[in-house]
Amino acid sequence: MLYSLYEAQHTALEPLRYLAELSRGWFGHPFSPFAYSPLARRVAASSDLFLRVTQRYEKPEWRVDWTRIDGERVPVSIEVALAKPFCRLIRFRRALGAPRNDPKVLVVAPLSGHHATLLRDTVRTLLPEHEVWLTEWVDARMVPLAEGPFHLDDYVDYVREFIRLLSPDLHVISVCQPTVPVLAAVALMADRREPHPPKTMVMMGGPIDARRSPTAVNNLAMRKPHSWFERNLIHPVPSKYPGFMRRVYPGFLQHLGFVAMNPDRHLNAHWDYYNHLLEGDGDSAEAHRRFYDEYNAVLDMPAEYYLDTIKTVFQEFALPKGRWFVREELVRPQLIRDTALLTIEGELDDISGSGQTEAAHPLCLNIPRERREHYQVPGVGHYGIFSGRRWREIVYPRIREFIRRHA
């Protein structure tokens, strides 16, 4: 019902959005006579802000069309290496004139609300010196009900299948939420003694042990019973989408949760945007648009996967307690021996608290000490460990050297 009400509200706002768009044009276009009235900028800025606040944001484009290798501009194309119902494994293929012996990297993107394009800067930074594949998760509202459910166990199965496809000599980078299923996938492969395990695992800002330095995200999961999440956050997809009647955690609810974590920050950002429009500061206004075009674009998560994650990761702490079973197989990270491990955390991370990712080290106790490293990035929050200047200048060089040292 809530999902249908949200869709109805969006439809009801269309006439107001249409008027705001006309108003922005009348009072903001330089060829319009209204643009030179005393209140023109305020009316145009207010209309623009209203449109952005009420807009439905679709999946952003990757905008990774080229990279620079040895000073030369090299075109990049995106290919689908493997299509699954809930995920596409994509490759960023570099149009090289001659083959290079660059490491193969699988970037496992989070299935936690935002689209995989949130890792655009991660991919751009890796491309000059690596062959890059990435998991691009599908919006659950676009997956027909006939494709069946998608559980956390299915996520682990997907990761194992992708690793097998890209092996040998593969390096795996997991960002945030997928650190848990990636560790499980590699542990189960080690348990079965499968050939060609990943050479390295790089785990960045993930809840391996959510008991350590709990954040607001962790506290909510611990305060509420499992039934509360199913009763209040899970809704069926409306009839206008291919996934009609699939139970999901809707993207718009997730977005409300993101904003509620730092409401003052977002309110101030939009107020600054309004003032940038009044002042004619086009560069600052465009920077705001780029960030929020990405931040406001969210996808629906399959209900089974979301509820499994809440229960397994944030309530039962099954992985660090040694009690997690994936399809009746116990996950035993201590069996991993041949995969080097690098964990990275942000000092100011308010999503995965300090020590949550580092907890992978005592679990992987049979990886030799010289093949394990941990790094806490000073002065950096959650997004700064995989995007932005400090990612490019501080974090990436460590990952690059770690991969080459253990290749």
Phi, psi and omega in degrees: 000316182299319180298318180294323177295322178298316179296320179295320179296318180297320179294320181294333180280351185302316178299320178293323178294322179297317178295320179295323180293319176297317181297319178298322179289316181298317186260357182243341182281131184297338180272357180272134178295334179291340184293348184253011175282159186301325184260011187302313183296322180293318179295316180296317180294318179296318179295317179298315180296319178299317180298319182289323181291327183261003183286148170267122186263121179273171179303125181291159174284155180290321181055040174243080186263344181201163173220170180243121182235122181053039177082355182256140177281122185242125178296149178233133175241154180253123181240147175270111181280326180202130180250122175246163182304323185249003183200145171245128173272114184249152178241137174264094186275126178269131181277077184274143177286326179225146182295147177238151181267054181276146179297147175272130183233129171256116177264115179267108182279153180287144168256080187213037174118303181274160176286162181296343179297348174300339180264022181304314181293326176300312181295313181302322182287324181287327192304319183300336186232011182214153166273123192243127168243156183210146176274119179251103186285143184269139175300122186298335179290347179262002181259117181303148181301332181296341179285354177084180182281170176225110182258172174300324176300322178295324176301313178299319179298318178301313182298316179298319180295319179294321179295316178299319182297321187265349179290159005273184175058047181253145174241136185244128175243122178244136185243116175070236188308320185289356176303325182290304179294331177293316178298320178296316181299314181292323179295318179292325176294321177293322179299322180274359181056043178289145179288160174057058173292163177303144177292319180220154168239123173249118184244123189238116172055050183241159185271060178302316175226096186286359176285337183279132177042061184301139179258183179300324178298313181295318183297321178299315181296327182278332182283325185263142175290160182302324181295331180297318181295318180292323184284325188255336188248350183257129183218151178282148179288134179294169189290343184285352184249155179301331181272028182315127177079358173291137179277128185220163165265104190297146180299324183292329176289321177298319181297319176300322178294319178300312183294322183295338179291326180219065186297321181297320181298316182287323178298315179296322180297319180287326176295318177298320179299316178301316180291325176298321178294319179297321183277352182075023179277083185294324182294314179294320178296320180292323176298320176298315181298315182300316182295311186282339171299324179279312186295324184274353179273111184233160179236161176278140177258142176301136184299319184297317180295314182297313181293323175300317183294316178303312184290310188286317188269317191255349179243316181265343182049046189296324182293304181294337178275355180072031184236018183266124176249130174248111184050051176068012174254126179289132178278118183234088181299339180294348178277349179286125182232328192257007180246121178288150187234127173235123176249142183227133177228153174265135182302325185253021183295121179255011177249307172248108188293168182301131178093345183293322179277323178301337180300346177296332185293310177295336176287324180263052190291344181266001167284125182307143185303325181287352178252015178232137178218151173229142179220127173257122184276117183291139173069021185238138175270197186297309185286337182290344180280347178228006181207143177102183187298316183290329172299313184290322188266334185245310188283310184302315179304325177293318178295315180302313182291324179296315180298315182289328180291329185250014179284000000 
